[in-house]
Structures are given as C-alpha cells and as structure tokens.
Amino acid sequence: MSLTDASVVLVHGAWADGSSWAKVIGPLAADGIRVVAAPLPLTSFQDDVAALERTLERTTGPAVLVAHAYAGAVIGATRKERVKALVYVAALAPDEGETVADVFYRAPPHPQAPKLAPDSHGLIYLPEDAFAAAFAQHASAEELRVLAAVQRPLSPACITVPMARPLWKDRPTWFLVAEQDHMIVPETQRFMAQRMQAKLRSHPVDHTPLVTAPTLVVNIIREAIGEVVAA
C-alpha cells in the first residue's frame, strides 16, 4: 500500500469553512493523495458528525481525519471502521461525558481571547477584530480579510453535547500544539494531547497554522498517512 491509497478528510472548526485548508490541500493533492474538506453546517453537534460521515462516504481506502479546533470533537464522534488515524491541529478533544465547552473553558482564557455570546438568532459569530488578535495573529492582512468574510457562525448546540466514547481511544493520534494560540490555551492543548497519548508536535504558531504555517500541518498529515499505509 502507498500514500495514494489513503484518503484524507480535513474538517474545519468554528468560524471557518473548508477554504481555510487551501494551503494544505494543494501539497497533499500534488503528492497524489486523495483529499477532501468536509463542510460542517455548525448547526448542532449531531449535524456536524452527520456531515463528516457523508463526506467519508465519498472517499475510498483507509481514511485519516484531520481536525482544526472545534472539529476535534467531531472527528472523535465518528465510529467508522475505515478511519485509521486522527490528526488534531490545535483542536479540542473532549473525553467521554465531556462537552466541547468543558474543555474549551478548562483553563482561564488568553487575555486577547474574544468575548463570545449568541446574537439575536442564537448564533455565535467571532468579532471581526478577533481574527487578527486571537484567531490568526500571524496571518497577512489579505488572509485575515478572507477568514473574516467566510466565517460560519457556531450554534451553542455544537458545544454543549456530552461525548460518547471518543474514537481517539481506539486509533493512533497526532496533535499539533500551537504554542502561541490565543483561542485555545496551549496548556489545555497539552493536557488533551497527553491524555490521548497522542504523538505530540509543539510549534510556535498561532491558532490557525493551517493558514499561517501549512507546511507543519502537511508534514504531520504525511507522517500519519505513512503509518497508516505501513500498517
């Protein structure tokens, strides 16, 4: 089996869409690896898991799931046998019985983390100035404009559902700790990675390295694919 026999499914987090993976998709596709970004509606946790599983149905071969931020909970909730490895990019990984909010608020927030509250429709948007201050402080002005323009709002129904047994207990995992993250504090990321017994890779990057340090993300994904096909 070779790298091109595996499929990679990239799963975006809150306040993002699949375009946030653009700099990761290109290098993987250039290697001949099948890669697809799952479009999460961010309307409820169940809706997001269903959207991931519909995307998985469009792929073949052993699958590697790669999650950013909130999507770490989503990839942990699937039970599909074809999923052979999980990669967490500054992602949240609640354990059984925990919610996304439990792990997100486990430690005091970074001083530059935004205040989050639902709007009149019950949806949570990220304030535009938070993209430069906390979401992707290493991004260019053009990248920040795109991130703010394409953001999808998050429903509280995504982050208040207790997890069943997460898949990371039964699959090899990798975790990229973002040492300069202003959204999910690095202390919380390390706690989750160590609890998962993940292969931990720590770098001085912001919350969105898939945009600001994509080579690091691509290399970790390649490492995960390599172990899957070797097995």
C-alpha positions as CSV (number, residue, x, y, z in Angstrom):
1,M,0.0,0.0,0.0
2,S,1.2,3.5,-0.8
3,L,0.4,7.0,0.3
4,T,-2.0,7.4,-2.6
5,D,-4.2,4.5,-1.4
6,A,-5.3,6.5,1.6
7,S,-7.9,9.4,1.8
8,V,-7.5,12.5,3.9
9,V,-10.6,14.3,5.2
10,L,-10.0,17.8,6.5
11,V,-12.5,19.1,9.0
12,H,-12.8,22.9,9.7
13,G,-13.6,24.4,13.1
14,A,-15.9,27.1,14.2
15,W,-15.9,30.4,12.4
16,A,-14.4,28.9,9.4
17,D,-15.2,26.9,6.3
18,G,-13.3,24.4,4.0
19,S,-11.4,27.2,2.3
20,S,-9.2,27.5,5.5
21,W,-7.5,24.3,4.4
22,A,-6.5,25.6,0.9
23,K,-2.7,25.7,1.7
24,V,-2.9,22.1,3.0
25,I,-5.0,20.7,0.2
26,G,-2.6,21.8,-2.6
27,P,0.6,20.0,-1.3
28,L,-1.3,16.8,-0.4
29,A,-3.0,16.7,-3.8
30,A,0.3,17.3,-5.5
31,D,1.5,14.1,-3.9
32,G,-1.4,12.2,-5.5
33,I,-3.2,11.9,-2.1
34,R,-7.0,12.0,-2.2
35,V,-8.1,14.9,-0.1
36,V,-11.5,16.4,0.6
37,A,-12.7,19.1,3.0
38,A,-15.9,18.2,5.0
39,P,-18.4,21.1,5.0
40,L,-19.7,21.4,8.6
41,P,-23.0,23.3,9.0
42,L,-22.1,24.2,12.6
43,T,-25.8,24.0,13.5
44,S,-25.6,21.2,16.0
45,F,-23.1,18.6,17.1
46,Q,-25.2,15.8,15.5
47,D,-25.5,17.7,12.2
48,D,-21.7,18.2,12.1
49,V,-21.0,14.5,12.7
50,A,-23.5,13.5,10.1
51,A,-21.9,15.9,7.6
52,L,-18.5,14.4,8.3
53,E,-19.8,10.9,7.8
54,R,-21.4,11.9,4.5
55,T,-18.1,13.2,3.3
56,L,-16.4,10.0,4.4
57,E,-18.8,8.0,2.2
58,R,-17.4,9.9,-0.8
59,T,-13.9,8.6,-0.2
60,T,-12.2,5.2,-0.5
61,G,-9.5,3.3,1.3
62,P,-8.2,3.9,4.8
63,A,-9.0,7.4,6.0
64,V,-7.1,9.9,8.0
65,L,-9.2,12.6,9.6
66,V,-7.7,16.0,10.3
67,A,-9.4,18.4,12.6
68,H,-8.9,22.1,13.5
69,A,-10.2,23.5,16.8
70,Y,-13.9,22.6,17.5
71,A,-13.8,19.8,14.8
72,G,-11.6,17.7,17.1
73,A,-14.8,16.8,18.9
74,V,-16.5,16.0,15.6
75,I,-13.8,13.5,14.3
76,G,-13.8,11.9,17.8
77,A,-17.5,11.2,17.5
78,T,-17.4,9.0,14.3
79,R,-17.2,5.3,14.6
80,K,-16.4,4.5,11.0
81,E,-14.1,1.5,10.8
82,R,-12.3,2.9,7.7
83,V,-10.9,5.7,9.9
84,K,-7.4,4.6,10.8
85,A,-5.8,7.7,12.2
86,L,-6.7,11.1,13.7
87,V,-4.7,14.4,13.5
88,Y,-5.6,17.3,15.8
89,V,-4.5,20.7,14.8
90,A,-4.8,23.0,17.9
91,A,-8.1,21.0,18.3
92,L,-10.5,20.2,21.1
93,A,-10.7,16.6,22.2
94,P,-13.4,16.1,24.9
95,D,-13.4,12.7,26.7
96,E,-16.4,10.6,27.3
97,G,-19.1,12.6,29.2
98,E,-17.4,16.0,28.5
99,T,-18.7,18.7,26.2
100,V,-16.7,20.9,23.9
101,A,-17.4,23.8,26.3
102,D,-16.0,21.8,29.2
103,V,-12.5,21.5,27.6
104,F,-12.6,24.9,25.9
105,Y,-13.2,26.7,29.2
106,R,-11.0,24.3,31.3
107,A,-8.3,27.0,31.9
108,P,-8.6,30.8,32.1
109,P,-8.7,32.3,28.6
110,H,-5.8,34.2,26.9
111,P,-6.1,37.9,27.6
112,Q,-6.7,38.5,23.9
113,A,-9.4,35.9,23.5
114,P,-12.7,37.4,22.4
115,K,-15.8,37.5,24.5
116,L,-18.3,35.1,22.8
117,A,-22.1,35.4,23.0
118,P,-25.0,34.4,20.8
119,D,-26.7,37.0,18.6
120,S,-30.4,37.7,18.2
121,H,-30.7,34.5,16.2
122,G,-28.9,32.4,18.8
123,L,-25.7,32.0,16.8
124,I,-22.2,32.9,17.8
125,Y,-20.1,34.9,15.4
126,L,-16.4,35.8,16.0
127,P,-16.0,39.6,16.3
128,E,-14.0,40.8,13.2
129,D,-11.2,42.2,15.2
130,A,-10.7,38.8,16.9
131,F,-9.3,37.3,13.7
132,A,-6.2,39.5,14.0
133,A,-6.0,39.4,17.8
134,A,-6.6,35.8,18.5
135,F,-7.7,33.5,15.6
136,A,-4.8,34.0,13.3
137,Q,-2.5,36.8,14.5
138,H,0.3,35.6,12.2
139,A,-1.8,35.9,9.1
140,S,-1.4,38.6,6.4
141,A,-4.0,41.3,6.1
142,E,-5.4,39.7,3.0
143,E,-5.7,36.3,4.7
144,L,-7.5,38.0,7.7
145,R,-10.0,39.6,5.4
146,V,-10.8,36.3,3.8
147,L,-11.1,34.5,7.1
148,A,-13.5,37.1,8.4
149,A,-15.5,37.2,5.2
150,V,-16.1,33.4,5.0
151,Q,-16.7,32.7,8.7
152,R,-19.7,30.4,9.6
153,P,-21.4,31.1,12.9
154,L,-21.5,28.5,15.6
155,S,-24.6,27.3,17.3
156,P,-24.4,26.6,21.1
157,A,-25.9,23.2,20.2
158,C,-22.5,22.2,18.9
159,I,-20.6,22.7,22.1
160,T,-23.0,21.5,24.8
161,V,-23.4,17.8,23.9
162,P,-21.6,15.2,26.1
163,M,-19.3,13.0,24.1
164,A,-19.8,9.2,23.8
165,R,-16.6,7.1,23.9
166,P,-14.2,9.1,21.6
167,L,-12.5,7.4,18.7
168,W,-9.1,8.7,19.8
169,K,-9.2,6.0,22.5
170,D,-9.0,3.3,19.7
171,R,-6.9,4.9,16.9
172,P,-3.4,6.4,16.6
173,T,-3.5,10.1,17.0
174,W,-1.2,13.1,16.3
175,F,-1.6,16.5,18.0
176,L,-0.1,19.8,16.8
177,V,0.1,22.1,19.9
178,A,0.0,25.8,18.9
179,E,2.3,27.4,21.4
180,Q,1.1,30.9,20.6
181,D,-2.6,30.1,20.4
182,H,-4.9,32.9,21.8
183,M,-8.1,30.9,21.4
184,I,-7.4,27.5,23.0
185,V,-4.6,28.0,25.5
186,P,-1.5,25.7,25.0
187,E,-1.9,24.3,28.5
188,T,-5.2,22.9,27.5
189,Q,-3.9,21.5,24.3
190,R,-1.0,19.7,26.0
191,F,-3.4,18.3,28.6
192,M,-5.6,16.8,25.9
193,A,-2.7,15.5,23.8
194,Q,-1.1,13.8,26.8
195,R,-4.5,12.4,27.9
196,M,-4.9,11.0,24.4
197,Q,-1.4,9.6,24.3
198,A,-1.0,11.4,21.0
199,K,2.2,11.9,19.1
200,L,2.7,15.5,20.2
201,R,4.3,18.1,17.9
202,S,4.6,21.5,19.5
203,H,5.5,24.7,17.5
204,P,5.4,28.5,18.0
205,V,2.4,29.0,15.8
206,D,-1.0,30.7,16.3
207,H,-4.4,29.1,16.5
208,T,-4.7,28.6,12.7
209,P,-1.5,27.1,11.5
210,L,-3.3,25.5,8.5
211,V,-3.3,29.1,7.2
212,T,-0.2,30.6,8.7
213,A,2.2,27.5,8.9
214,P,0.7,25.0,6.5
215,T,4.0,23.1,5.9
216,L,4.0,22.0,9.5
217,V,0.4,20.7,9.2
218,V,1.1,18.9,5.9
219,N,4.2,17.2,7.4
220,I,2.2,15.8,10.3
221,I,-0.5,14.6,8.0
222,R,2.0,12.9,5.8
223,E,3.5,11.2,8.9
224,A,0.1,9.9,9.9
225,I,-0.6,8.6,6.4
226,G,2.7,6.9,6.3
227,E,2.0,5.0,9.5
228,V,-1.5,4.0,8.2
229,V,-0.3,2.6,4.9
230,A,2.7,0.9,6.6
231,A,0.2,-0.9,8.9
